Amino acid sequence: MTDIENRLRDALRASADTVDDKPRPFPGRRHPRRERIARGAPLRGWVLPLCAVVTVLAMIAGLVVLRELVHQPDRRLQKVPTMPRFLFAGYLADGKSPSRVEVRDSRTGRLLGSRAAPRGVTFHGLAASGDGRTLFVLMGAGTAGRCGSSIARFSVNATGEFTGYRRVPGSYISGIPSEKSSLAVTPSGSRLAYSVAACSAEIPAGENAVGTRIMALDTLSGRRKVWKETQGASDGKLSLSNSGDWLFFVRSRYVSDNSAHRKDIHELRRLPVATAPAGHVVTVSRAIRVITMGRNFEGVVASADGRQALVVEFALKAVATDERASPSPSSAMTEGFVVSADDGRVLRSIRRSGVSFVEGEILKADASGRFVITATGLFDLVDKRMAVKLPAVESFYDLDW
């Protein structure tokens, strides 16, 4: 062997002498996951049932809150709507000045614009579209021999000044407006409905006036429908649903018995404008609610979908005095009813003793359905109070905004 080989052999032998050949057992295998599970088992035993109970309680609380919001909304969520900026008022001729329509600031009552009626023309009913800048006016003109009515459309700029005026094509009809609230418009301004009474020139020899006619007009296409009334009946307090497919109105007629006493009958009716054929009012409409003497409809507002209507009735108890009857103010009662258009069921009622909150027979609705706009201000149907008072505007014939 070489010297290098001898050295290598000695090194390997020295390394072998350092090895301990005594047998040693292998370390046992540990299971940390099982230990954690064992330690966590008691915790999971009471945490999981507790979480389940909390979840059930939260679900019950959520259902209760949802029910309250649906059936009895929190009054804090029902804020008074913002008043439109412009208030429109219509006036009849008074001998000193002609009939006119005005634009006023709804907060201060300050006059912003005015437009007088043409010679021989009287402005009657007003109806503002949803933009607050477009006003429709029912105009009547005539002499002892002839009379007719048409609708004018006014535009208002941002400062309240009248900037445009034109007659609505196809709106002319023989007859003259006879009652307040004889004009209704949809929020879009695309559909109108109005009523007029017969002129003397239309009465055949030996006959009486045939009463009222109702007309519906599509301002975009010019299509129109006319429905005739029966003798001795009149129609007023018109209100359209948002689509214009449903028209609510009050039909009044008078019946005399054998003792020559006259009985007043007032009917709240609904007419399907889109599907009703031209003809007579009685045959194409249906009575929803009927009241007689001692009560009167002061205003009607259709719901947005036409399935309900808000009606305000005013009742007076007559007191006999020298063979005449005079109302007793202390016995006055104003009642508001939300009625179903299907069967006339009263869905909600609002009562207010004393003076009517619908003065001047002005009744419009806001978008929420909680507030109605009257001649004196914005009335809260829930709290039965005047939420916002209008500025002083006097001697007007009709009002809208």
C-alpha positions, 0 to 999 in steps of 0.5 A: 500500500502506498502512504496515501492509502494508509492515511485514508484507512487510519482516518476511517477507523478513527471516525468509526470509533466515535459512533455510538451503536447503542439502540435508541427508541424513535420519538413518538408521533405528536398530534397537535391538531387533535390536542387543539380540537380536544382543548376547543371542544368545551368552547364549541359546546356553548358558543354554537348554541348561543350564536344560533339563539342570537341569529333567531332573535335578530331575525325576529327583530328584523321582521318586527321592524319591517312590519312597523315600517310597512304598516306604521312608518316612522314619522321621522322618515316622513318629512314635509315635502319641499313646496314648489317654487311657483303658485298659480292663481286664477281670477274672474273679471271683477268689473275693474280688471279683466280675468287674469292668471298670476304667478306668485312665489309660494313662500312669500306670495310676491307677484312674479308674473301676470297675464290678462285674458283676451277681450271677451274671454274668462279664465276658469280652471287651472291645472299645473303639470308636474314640472311646475313650469307649465300651466293649463287654463280652461277658458270660456268665451261667449255671448247670449247666443253662442259660447265655447271653451278651449284650453291655453297652455302657458310656460313660465321661466326660471324667474316666474315670468310668462314666456309662452302662450298658445291654445292647445290644438283640438281643445275647443268644445261648445259649452262654458265651464260651470264649476270649480275644478273643471280641469285636470291634467296628468303630471306629464301634461300629455292628457287633459280632462275637462267639463263644460255646461251647455250654452243656451244656443245649444238648447232645442226649442221647447227643451231644457239644457242637457247639462254637462259634457266631459272631454278627454284630450291627448295633447300629443296626438290630438285625439279626443273623446266626449261624453254627454250628461243627462238632463239636470246633471252636472260634473265637476271636481275632476282628477286624473291618475298619473297615466291618464287612464282613469278619471275621477269626478263628482256627478251631481243631480237633483231629484224632486218628489211629490211635495216639490222638495228638491233632493241633492244627490252627489256621486263619486264616479270613475271613468276608464278614459283609455277604454270607454267609448264615446257616449253618455257619462252614466253608461261609461262610468261607475259610481263609487260613493254616493251621498245626499243632502246634508253632505257635499264633496269638497274635493277629489284626488285620484291616486297615482295608479287610479286604484284609490281616491281621496275624497273630502266631504263637508257635512252641515247640520241645518237649524230651522229658523223662520221656515228657513234652514241655516248651517250651524258652524259648531256642527260642521264636520270635515271628513276625508276618506281614502276609498277603494275604486273597486268597491268604494270601501273606506280604507282610511278616514281623517276627521276634523271638527269645525271649519273645513281645511279645504277652503274654496274647494281647492284640493290637490295632492303631493307626490307622497300621498300624505299631504294635500294642497288646499287654498290655505296651505299644505295639510298633513293627513296623518297629523291632521294639521296644517303643515305649511301655510300659504302666503296671503292670496285673496279673491282667487277663483282657482289655485294650483302649483 
